[in-house]
Amino acid sequence: MILNGKIAAVTGASRGIGQAIALDLARAGAQVACIATKEANAQTTVEMILAMGGMAKAYGCDVSQTESVEATFAAIASDLGAPAILVNNAGITRDTLMLRMKDDDWDQVMATNLRGAFLCTRVVTKAMMKAREGRIINITSIVGLHGAAGQANYAASKAGLVGLTLATAKELGARGITCNAVAPGFIETDMTHDLPQEMKEQVQKSAPLGRLGSPEDIAQVVTFLAGPGAGYMTGQVLTVDGGLTL
Ligand SMILES: NC(=O)c1ccc[n+]([C@@H]2O[C@H](COP(=O)([O-])OP(=O)(O)OC[C@H]3O[C@@H](n4cnc5c(N)ncnc54)[C@H](OP(=O)(O)O)[C@@H]3O)[C@@H](O)[C@H]2O)c1
C-alpha cells in the first residue's frame, strides 16, 4: 500500500488505460477521483474500486474546457482533498490523412489531448506547491515520439505532451513536484478496437515481446511513477511498448 493516504486524480478513467490506472492506484492505497466526460461513465470504475475495498469518486468533466476543469477540481478538493497525484490520461483520436484532415479534427484532438493536460496540471499545481509534494504523469504515445501516417493531429498532441512534461519538470522540481510521461505502444482498448486485424497481427509480430499491450501493463508503470520508488525521477518519458519501437 505504497500510496496509502494519497489522493489521485485520473482523467479518462471510465475505461481502457485510465480505468486500469485508477484501479491500480486504488490497489496501492490511493483515494481516486475518477474523471470522464460524464460522471455516469466514470461510475463503473468507482464501483470496481469500492468493491475491492478502496475509496473513489466519479466526476464528469470536459478536460478541454477551463470552467469544467476548474469546477471539477474544486469539487474534488472539497470531497476528497487536493490531489497529490495527477494522471493526464484522457485522449481521443480523429485519424485521417492530412489532405483530408478537417480543422475540427485537428482542434478537437489538440484540445483534449494537450490543452486538457495543461489545464489539469495548472489547476493542481498551487496546492502541490504549497504541500511541496506532487506527482504528475502524462500519458503520451510512441506516436508522439516516432510519428504515424494518418495521425498528424494525434502525433502533434502527444509530442506536445512530451514538451509539457519537460517544462513542468523544470518549472516545478524545486517545489518537490515531479512530472514524467509514459509512452504506450499498441494497447488493447476501445481506441484500438476497430483497427484492422492485419495491423494488430503485424504489431504482434514486430514487438520482441510478441504480444499487444494490456491496460494493466501501463497502469503498473504509472503506479511506480506515482510511488516512492520514483522520487528522484523527473522529466522522463518511459516507453512501454513490448519493444515495438526498438
Ligand atoms: N490504446 C492505445 O494503444 C494507446 C497507445 C498510446 C497512447 N494511448 C493513450 O492512452 C490514453 C488512454 O487511451 P485508451 O486507449 O484507454 O482510450 P479510450 O479507451 O478511448 O478511453 C478514452 C478515455 O478518455 C476520456 N475522454 C475523452 N475525451 C475526454 C474529455 N474531453 N474530457 C474528459 N475525458 C475524456 C473518455 O471518457 P468517456 O468514457 O466519458 O468518453 C475515456 O475515459 C489516451 O491518452 C491515449 O492517447 C493509448
The ligand as an ORCA input file, in Angstrom:
! r2SCAN-3c Opt
* xyz 0 1
  N      -4.751      2.324    -26.698
  C      -3.525      2.548    -27.155
  O      -2.957      1.747    -27.925
  C      -2.770      3.781    -26.751
  C      -1.436      3.909    -27.157
  C      -0.717      5.035    -26.788
  C      -1.312      6.018    -26.022
  N      -2.603      5.893    -25.636
  C      -3.176      6.979    -24.834
  O      -3.652      6.482    -23.612
  C      -4.775      7.257    -23.169
  C      -5.954      6.315    -22.915
  O      -6.218      5.602    -24.102
  P      -7.319      4.430    -24.187
  O      -6.877      3.558    -25.292
  O      -7.571      3.880    -22.829
  O      -8.571      5.294    -24.691
  P     -10.157      5.007    -24.635
  O     -10.423      3.589    -24.267
  O     -10.692      5.534    -25.913
  O     -10.632      5.951    -23.417
  C     -10.523      7.344    -23.522
  C     -10.855      7.962    -22.189
  O     -10.700      9.388    -22.297
  C     -11.900     10.025    -21.833
  N     -12.087     11.299    -22.520
  C     -12.120     11.529    -23.863
  N     -12.325     12.845    -24.106
  C     -12.421     13.460    -22.900
  C     -12.637     14.799    -22.486
  N     -12.792     15.795    -23.364
  N     -12.708     15.064    -21.161
  C     -12.560     14.064    -20.258
  N     -12.339     12.773    -20.575
  C     -12.276     12.472    -21.883
  C     -13.008      9.007    -22.139
  O     -14.153      9.276    -21.334
  P     -15.647      8.792    -21.785
  O     -15.723      7.314    -21.480
  O     -16.561      9.605    -20.935
  O     -15.765      9.084    -23.247
  C     -12.293      7.715    -21.747
  O     -12.292      7.554    -20.352
  C      -5.036      8.265    -24.284
  O      -4.417      9.489    -23.967
  C      -4.374      7.646    -25.488
  O      -3.988      8.610    -26.438
  C      -3.348      4.805    -25.985
*
